[in-house]
Amino acid sequence: MARLNLRHAIIDAEGCCDGDKGIADFERLMARVYDASAYAYAFDLLALDGEDMRSKPLADRKASLGKLLRKAKPGVRYSEHLTGDAAPFLSTPASSGLRASCPSGSTRRIGRAR
């Protein structure tokens, strides 16, 4: 991330390693044996150069993030935004390594959940 040469940014990302079938394998990450193959999946831009981006729609934040990460090294991957009905996809065996997301128009808040 430091190589992106940004003055200030808060990027929401998750450390990860690929498993044998190309599915995210978080146990490999925790084992620390695969550190050389670990990467960050960046999926949200929360702040950029002093601007709080959380009030902007997710689709806008992700578009800005995608632009920032075009020059990123292989250790940082942009998590594409997918739309549509997830139910058929989530019922497949490959879905075991997936993470949930939020609607594209949503904003982010910091604080306790109600």
N, C-alpha and C positions, 0 to 999 in steps of 0.2 A: 504494500500500500504506500509506503514511503516513497517509492519510485514514481508514483503518479505526480509528484511535484505539486501537490495542492497546498494552499496556505492553511486551510482549515476545513475539515469535513468529518462528519459522523456518518459512517456507512454501516448498516446492519448486515452482518454476514455470519456465516457459520463455517467453522473448520470442518474438514471432511477428508476422507480417503476413498478411492474407488475400490470396490470389492472385486472379486474374481469375474463377475458378470457385468461389471460396469455400473453397478448400483452402489449408491453411497453406503459406506461401511464405517459407522462411528466407533465400533469396537476396535478397528485397526488404528484409528486416530488415538484412542485412549491407551492402546498398548505401547505407543511411542516407538515401536520398531519400524514403522513406516513413515517417519518424519520427513524423509526426503521426497516422498510422494504426496504429502499433505498439501492441501490448497484451501482457499477461502471461497465459498460461494456467496457472492454479494447480491442481496436481493432488495435492499431499500436504502434510499438516501435521506437521512434525517436532518442534516444541516450542511450548508456549503458556504464557505467564506462569510460567516457571520449571519447568514439567513437561516432561520428556522423553517425547514421545509415540511414539517409534520402537518401543517394545516392544508397543504396542497393535496390534490387527489393522488392516490397511489400510482395511477398510470403516468402522471406528470413526473413524479419522483423517480419512477423507474426509467422513463425516457432520459432524464438528466443523468441518472446513474449509468445508463448504457453509453452515453456520450463520453462520460469520464473514463470509463473502463476500456474504451477502444484501444488505448495505448498501454493497457496493463500487461504485465508480464504473465507467463503461464501460471504462476502461483495464485492468481486471482481470477475467478471465473464469474461471469455475469449470469445470474439466474433469470432466464427469460420469463416473461409474463404470459401465462396461458389463460385462455378464457373458455367458457362453455361448461357443459354438464360433466362434472368429475365422477359421478356415480359409476358409470361403466368402467372407467379407468381404475378407480380405487378397488374394484372387485377382483382385479387380476393379482396373481401371486407376486408380480414385480412391484406392486404398490407398497410392499412392506418397508421399503426404504424411503418413502415419501414423507414430506413435511406439509402441513396445512398452510394455507395462505389466507388472504383476506380480499374482499371485493375491490375492484379497481378504483372505485370512487371514494374509498375509505380514507380517513385521515388517522394519524397516530396521536395518542395522548400518553402522557407520563403520569403515573399515579396508581393508586390502589384500584383494583377491580371491584365493581359493586356487585 
